[in-house]
Each structure stands twice: as structure tokens, then as C-alpha cells.
Amino acid sequence: MKRPQGFDGARPARGGGASSTTAAPAAGSAAAATGMRTGGAGRDATPARGATRQDRNATEPIALPVGGVAVLEGAAGDDSGGDEGRSADAAAPSRRDDRASRRALAAAERARRRYERQEVRRFTRRSRLRRATWITIVASIVAIGVAAVAIAYSPLMALREVRVEGASRIAEADVRAAFDDRVGTPLPLIAPDEVQRALSAFPLIETYSTETVPPGTLVVRIVERSPVGVLDTSSGLMAVDAAGVVVERVDAVPDGLPLIQVEGGIDDPSFRAAGRVLRSLPAELRAEIASVTAVSADDVRFELDGGASVIWGSADDAALKTTVLQDLMAAVPPDQVARYDVSAPLSPVTG
């Protein structure tokens, strides 16, 4: 059988149908190809009227990613003006995406720095606590010191009262009056030299000590000189201490004080030796001495009330000599012997 034109290459459908497929597609494809070749450049050519859908899909534009935006290339029928318009339209989303990317990057940087700071603080917590503790302690000490200095030198600590203790021969009112020029002065500003100058007017003071009692009291504790004997001078009888300071004038030798007889007066070495010996003796033994004679610093002698004499020698080894003499007097009472010699305490002699 003679086949119609256009059905030479046609094959029946795989599904077993009759010659339902026509030659139109092939003819249409050839016509489209001919039309595109004869149309000039090809981009402005219009597909032939009989072109199928499959032929049109073969000329669809290809999307190329440029700057994060898909740009269509090779679209059939587009001219250069259309390409520039689409490029301008694609640039705006690209700039927006760049700004969003930069904001996201900045946020990530901030998060990273915040995390790093948190980690540093976590690993340095112990050292920071130790440093804060030391800073607090030092600051507290400095603050307390500053406050103490400020209070000490403020009018709150000014001298308002002088209390005198231990005075018997010295009038307490006279001692208080010696500090009148220092009333109103802060207690820390009252120097020891000023106290010494104020008390130097009282020769009967042997030693003294001071104490400040806040807020404004100065306590002066006095140890008065005690006479160790009576010295017979051209001016009369005077009770003197071991240093030769006149404690008081007397009309007669008081009980318990020996009469001191020396050559050269209170400035002679013999007097100083006798004064040292008398001061080293206990009060009960000194009360039994009637008189003391010192020819030299190495020859001090006593006369006891019982009539016996004591050869003492120098003022050295006073404690040992005192113990030996008391033992001798206990063994042999003074009314039974004429002399005790303790100048060599390791070899005492009685007779």
C-alpha cells in the first residue's frame, strides 16, 4: 500500500494504538528550524506557527547565579534593553542581602566576644574574689587608720582634765596647774618633753608615768622620793634620798632614818656610796641602823641600835651582804656581839 507523505518514519505508539501519531511534529520541527535560521540573529525570530510545545521548551532561558540572584540568560525574544532592566532589578536584592549578611556577621562577632568574656570571667572568678578580698581588707585598714588619726587630732581628743596619782608630799593642785597651758591641745600632740618640763619644777618626784584616757584625760602617776637618812648640814638637819635630794627639813632625826656622817657633803663619792647601801637595805633592817659613816666609797660602816657595828665595805654585792648580815643577826643578836664584818660576804666575821 502506498503510504501517505509524512508517515515514512512514523512508528506506532508503544501502547499498541493505530497510527495516531502524525507527521506534524516532524514537519513542525523542520519548519521551526527553518524559520529560526531564516529569521536572522535568532533571538528575535518567532517560532513557526506549527511548532510544538516540546520545541518551545528547548529555547527556555537558563538561570545563572550572579551575586546571589538568578539572572536569566539566553531567553528567546529578549533584547539588550530587557537585559539591563533585569540586571538593575537584581542589584537591589543583592544589596539587601549584603547588608543582611553584614548584620548577621556583626551579630555573630558580638556573640563570640560576649561568650569569650563570660569564659574569662568564669575561669578567673577565684583570682578576682581573692583580689577583691585583699582590696577590701586594705581599704578597711586604711579607712580605720584615717578615721583614727582624724579623731585623735580633732577637738574631741583635746586635753580637758589632769588626774594626779601617787602624790603625798606634793600638792596635786600644783601638778595640775603645771599643765594649764596645754589644756585644749589634742592628747597625741602633748609631747613627752613638754610633760617633763612641766614636772621638772617638782624635785620630790623621782619617777613618773603618763597615760591618756580618751576623750580628754591625762593621768600622771608619780613616785615621790623617799629619804634614806638624815644629813647634818650647816643649814640644819635634812632628810635626803640616795641621790642627795632634800626631801624635807627636820628638827630631829626621825625614827627609822639613820644619821649620815660623811666628809665632803652630798657631792662626795663617799656619800653616794652610803646612799646606795642604805637604799639597797630592806626597810626593817634600815630601821635598826642608828648612824652611817663613810670615810671613802669602799669603807661604809653602820652603827646598830643594839650597840653592835657593821663593817660593810663598798656598795658592791649589796644583796649578798644583806642576806649574810641578816643570817648573822639571827644567829647572834646585836646585843651579844660587838661587830659584824660582811665586807667579804663569803667569809663573814663576827666578834
C-alpha positions as CSV (number, residue, x, y, z in Angstrom):
1,M,0.0,0.0,0.0
2,K,1.2,3.4,-0.8
3,R,1.9,5.4,2.4
4,P,0.9,9.0,2.7
5,Q,3.6,11.6,2.7
6,G,5.0,12.3,6.1
7,F,4.4,8.9,7.5
8,D,7.6,7.3,6.4
9,G,9.4,7.5,9.7
10,A,6.4,7.2,11.9
11,R,6.1,4.3,14.3
12,P,3.1,3.2,16.0
13,A,2.7,4.0,19.7
14,R,4.2,1.6,22.2
15,G,0.8,1.2,23.7
16,G,-0.4,-0.7,20.6
17,G,-2.6,2.1,19.2
18,A,-3.1,2.7,15.5
19,S,-1.3,5.3,13.5
20,S,-2.4,8.1,15.9
21,T,0.9,9.8,15.6
22,T,1.1,12.1,12.6
23,A,4.0,13.7,10.8
24,A,3.0,17.1,12.1
25,P,5.6,17.3,14.8
26,A,8.4,16.4,12.4
27,A,7.1,18.8,9.9
28,G,6.6,21.4,12.6
29,S,10.2,21.0,13.9
30,A,11.6,21.3,10.5
31,A,9.5,24.4,9.9
32,A,10.6,25.9,13.2
33,A,14.2,25.2,12.4
34,T,13.8,26.7,9.0
35,G,12.1,29.7,10.5
36,M,14.8,30.3,13.1
37,R,17.5,30.0,10.5
38,T,15.8,32.4,8.2
39,G,14.8,34.8,11.0
40,G,18.2,36.5,11.2
41,A,20.0,36.5,14.6
42,G,17.8,34.0,16.2
43,R,16.9,35.9,19.3
44,D,14.3,38.0,17.6
45,A,12.9,35.1,15.4
46,T,9.4,34.0,16.2
47,P,8.7,30.2,16.3
48,A,6.7,28.8,13.4
49,R,3.0,28.5,13.7
50,G,3.1,24.8,13.7
51,A,5.8,24.4,16.4
52,T,5.0,22.0,19.2
53,R,5.3,22.6,22.9
54,Q,8.4,20.4,23.0
55,D,10.1,22.7,20.5
56,R,9.3,25.8,22.6
57,N,10.8,24.3,25.8
58,A,14.1,23.8,24.0
59,T,14.5,27.6,23.9
60,E,13.8,28.3,27.6
61,P,16.3,30.7,29.3
62,I,19.0,29.2,31.7
63,A,19.2,30.7,35.2
64,L,22.8,31.7,36.2
65,P,23.6,32.6,39.8
66,V,25.3,36.1,39.8
67,G,25.8,37.9,43.2
68,G,23.3,35.6,44.9
69,V,20.5,36.4,42.4
70,A,19.5,34.2,39.5
71,V,19.9,36.0,36.2
72,L,18.2,34.6,33.2
73,E,20.4,34.2,30.1
74,G,19.5,33.1,26.6
75,A,15.8,33.9,26.9
76,A,14.4,34.0,23.4
77,G,12.9,37.2,22.3
78,D,14.8,39.4,24.9
79,D,16.7,42.4,23.6
80,S,19.6,44.3,25.3
81,G,17.2,46.8,26.9
82,G,15.5,44.0,28.7
83,D,18.8,42.5,30.0
84,E,19.8,45.8,31.6
85,G,16.4,46.2,33.3
86,R,16.6,42.8,34.8
87,S,20.2,43.4,36.0
88,A,19.1,46.6,37.7
89,D,16.2,44.8,39.3
90,A,18.5,42.0,40.5
91,A,21.0,44.6,42.0
92,A,18.6,45.8,44.7
93,P,18.0,42.4,46.3
94,S,21.7,41.8,46.1
95,R,22.5,44.9,48.2
96,R,19.8,44.0,50.7
97,D,21.3,40.5,51.0
98,D,24.8,42.0,51.5
99,R,23.5,44.3,54.3
100,A,21.7,41.4,55.9
101,S,24.9,39.3,55.7
102,R,26.9,42.0,57.3
103,R,24.4,42.4,60.2
104,A,24.4,38.7,60.7
105,L,28.2,38.7,60.8
106,A,28.3,41.6,63.3
107,A,25.8,39.8,65.5
108,A,27.9,36.7,65.4
109,E,31.0,38.7,66.3
110,R,29.2,40.3,69.3
111,A,28.0,36.9,70.4
112,R,31.5,35.5,70.2
113,R,33.0,38.3,72.2
114,R,30.3,38.0,74.8
115,Y,31.0,34.3,75.1
116,E,34.7,34.9,75.4
117,R,34.2,37.4,78.2
118,Q,31.9,35.0,80.0
119,E,34.5,32.3,79.8
120,V,37.3,34.6,81.0
121,R,35.1,35.7,83.9
122,R,34.3,32.0,84.7
123,F,38.0,30.9,84.8
124,T,39.2,34.0,86.7
125,R,36.5,34.1,89.4
126,R,38.8,32.8,92.2
127,S,41.5,35.2,91.4
128,R,39.0,38.1,91.2
129,L,37.5,37.1,94.5
130,R,40.9,36.9,96.2
131,R,41.9,40.3,94.7
132,A,38.6,41.8,95.8
133,T,39.1,40.4,99.3
134,W,42.6,41.9,99.7
135,I,41.4,45.2,98.3
136,T,38.6,45.2,100.8
137,I,40.9,44.4,103.7
138,V,43.5,47.1,102.7
139,A,40.8,49.7,102.1
140,S,39.2,48.9,105.6
141,I,42.6,49.2,107.3
142,V,43.3,52.5,105.6
143,A,39.9,53.8,106.3
144,I,40.2,52.8,110.0
145,G,43.6,54.4,110.2
146,V,42.5,57.6,108.6
147,A,39.4,57.8,110.9
148,A,41.6,57.1,114.0
149,V,44.0,59.9,113.0
150,A,41.2,62.3,112.2
151,I,39.6,61.6,115.6
152,A,42.8,61.7,117.5
153,Y,43.8,65.1,116.3
154,S,40.3,66.5,116.4
155,P,39.0,68.7,119.3
156,L,37.2,65.6,120.6
157,M,40.5,64.4,122.0
158,A,41.6,67.7,123.4
159,L,43.0,67.8,127.0
160,R,40.4,68.8,129.5
161,E,41.4,67.1,132.7
162,V,44.7,66.2,134.5
163,R,44.5,63.4,137.1
164,V,47.4,63.0,139.5
165,E,48.1,59.7,141.3
166,G,50.7,58.8,144.0
167,A,51.4,62.3,145.4
168,S,51.6,62.7,149.1
169,R,54.2,65.4,149.8
170,I,53.4,67.2,146.6
171,A,50.1,69.1,146.3
172,E,48.0,67.7,143.4
173,A,46.6,71.1,142.6
174,D,50.2,72.3,141.9
175,V,50.8,69.4,139.5
176,R,47.5,70.1,137.6
177,A,48.3,73.8,137.4
178,A,51.6,72.9,135.6
179,F,49.5,71.7,132.6
180,D,47.2,74.7,132.3
181,D,48.9,75.9,129.2
182,R,48.3,72.6,127.5
183,V,44.5,72.4,128.1
184,G,42.7,72.3,124.8
185,T,45.6,70.6,123.0
186,P,44.8,67.2,121.4
187,L,46.3,64.4,123.6
188,P,48.6,63.0,120.8
189,L,50.2,66.4,120.4
190,I,51.3,66.6,124.0
191,A,55.0,65.6,123.7
192,P,56.9,63.8,126.4
193,D,59.3,66.7,126.6
194,E,56.5,69.0,127.5
195,V,55.4,66.7,130.3
196,Q,59.0,66.5,131.6
197,R,59.3,70.3,131.6
198,A,56.0,70.6,133.5
199,L,57.1,68.1,136.2
200,S,60.7,69.3,136.5
201,A,59.5,72.0,138.9
202,F,58.9,69.3,141.5
203,P,62.2,67.9,142.8
204,L,60.4,65.4,145.1
205,I,59.2,63.5,142.0
206,E,61.7,60.6,141.5
207,T,59.9,58.9,138.6
208,Y,56.6,59.4,136.8
209,S,54.5,57.9,134.0
210,T,51.6,59.3,132.0
211,E,48.5,57.7,130.4
212,T,46.0,59.2,128.1
213,V,42.4,58.3,128.7
214,P,40.1,59.3,125.9
215,P,38.4,61.5,125.2
216,G,40.3,64.2,127.2
217,T,42.0,63.0,130.4
218,L,45.8,62.9,131.1
219,V,46.7,60.6,134.1
220,V,50.1,61.4,135.8
221,R,51.4,58.7,138.1
222,I,54.1,60.0,140.4
223,V,56.7,58.1,142.5
224,E,58.0,60.5,145.2
225,R,61.5,60.5,146.5
226,S,61.9,58.6,149.8
227,P,64.5,59.8,152.3
228,V,67.1,57.2,153.3
229,G,68.7,59.2,156.0
230,V,69.2,62.5,157.6
231,L,72.2,64.6,156.7
232,D,73.5,67.1,159.2
233,T,74.5,70.3,157.3
234,S,75.3,73.9,158.2
235,S,71.6,74.7,157.4
236,G,70.3,72.1,159.8
237,L,69.1,68.5,159.6
238,M,67.7,67.5,156.2
239,A,66.1,64.3,155.2
240,V,67.7,63.2,151.9
241,D,67.3,60.4,149.4
242,A,70.0,58.2,148.0
243,A,70.8,60.9,145.3
244,G,71.2,63.6,147.9
245,V,68.0,65.4,147.0
246,V,66.5,67.1,150.1
247,V,63.1,65.6,150.7
248,E,62.2,67.7,153.7
249,R,63.8,69.7,156.6
250,V,63.5,68.2,160.0
251,D,64.3,69.4,163.5
252,A,65.3,66.0,164.8
253,V,66.3,62.6,163.4
254,P,63.0,60.8,162.7
255,D,62.6,57.2,163.8
256,G,63.5,54.7,161.1
257,L,66.1,57.1,159.4
258,P,69.8,56.9,160.2
259,L,72.1,59.8,160.6
260,I,74.5,60.0,157.7
261,Q,78.0,61.2,158.6
262,V,80.3,61.8,155.6
263,E,83.2,64.0,154.6
264,G,82.6,66.4,151.8
265,G,78.8,66.6,151.7
266,I,76.4,65.2,149.2
267,D,78.7,65.7,146.3
268,D,81.4,63.4,147.7
269,P,81.7,59.8,146.4
270,S,81.5,58.5,150.0
271,F,78.0,60.0,150.3
272,R,76.9,58.3,147.1
273,A,78.3,55.0,148.3
274,A,76.5,55.3,151.6
275,G,73.3,56.3,149.9
276,R,73.4,53.3,147.6
277,V,74.0,51.0,150.6
278,L,71.1,52.4,152.5
279,R,68.8,52.2,149.5
280,S,69.6,48.5,148.9
281,L,68.7,47.6,152.5
282,P,65.2,46.4,153.3
283,A,63.1,48.7,155.4
284,E,63.1,46.6,158.6
285,L,66.9,46.4,158.6
286,R,67.3,50.1,157.8
287,A,65.1,50.9,160.7
288,E,67.6,49.2,163.1
289,I,70.5,51.5,161.9
290,A,71.3,54.4,164.1
291,S,74.0,56.0,162.0
292,V,76.1,55.5,158.8
293,T,79.7,56.6,158.5
294,A,81.6,56.6,155.1
295,V,85.2,57.5,155.1
296,S,85.5,56.5,151.5
297,A,83.5,54.8,148.8
298,D,85.0,51.4,149.9
299,D,84.6,51.9,153.6
300,V,80.9,52.1,154.7
301,R,80.1,51.3,158.3
302,F,76.8,51.1,160.4
303,E,76.0,51.5,164.0
304,L,73.1,49.5,165.1
305,D,70.6,50.5,167.8
306,G,71.7,47.4,169.8
307,G,75.3,48.8,170.0
308,A,77.0,46.5,167.5
309,S,78.7,47.9,164.4
310,V,78.7,46.6,160.9
311,I,81.6,46.8,158.5
312,W,80.0,46.8,155.1
313,G,82.8,47.8,152.8
314,S,81.9,49.0,149.3
315,A,78.4,49.2,147.8
316,D,79.0,46.1,145.6
317,D,77.3,42.8,146.3
318,A,74.6,44.5,148.3
319,A,72.1,41.7,148.0
320,L,74.5,39.0,149.2
321,K,75.8,41.1,152.0
322,T,72.2,41.8,153.2
323,T,71.4,38.1,153.3
324,V,74.6,37.3,155.2
325,L,74.1,40.1,157.7
326,Q,70.5,39.0,158.4
327,D,71.6,35.4,159.0
328,L,74.4,36.6,161.4
329,M,72.0,38.8,163.3
330,A,69.5,35.9,163.6
331,A,72.2,33.5,164.8
332,V,73.9,36.1,167.1
333,P,71.8,39.0,168.2
334,P,73.4,42.5,168.1
335,D,73.3,42.8,171.9
336,Q,75.6,39.8,172.1
337,V,78.4,40.8,169.7
338,A,80.3,44.0,169.1
339,R,80.8,43.7,165.3
340,Y,79.6,42.1,162.1
341,D,82.0,42.1,159.2
342,V,80.4,41.4,155.9
343,S,82.9,43.3,153.6
344,A,83.8,39.8,152.3
345,P,80.4,38.2,152.3
346,L,81.7,34.7,151.5
347,S,83.9,34.9,154.7
348,P,81.9,36.8,157.3
349,V,83.3,37.6,160.7
350,T,81.6,38.3,164.0
351,G,83.3,39.4,167.2
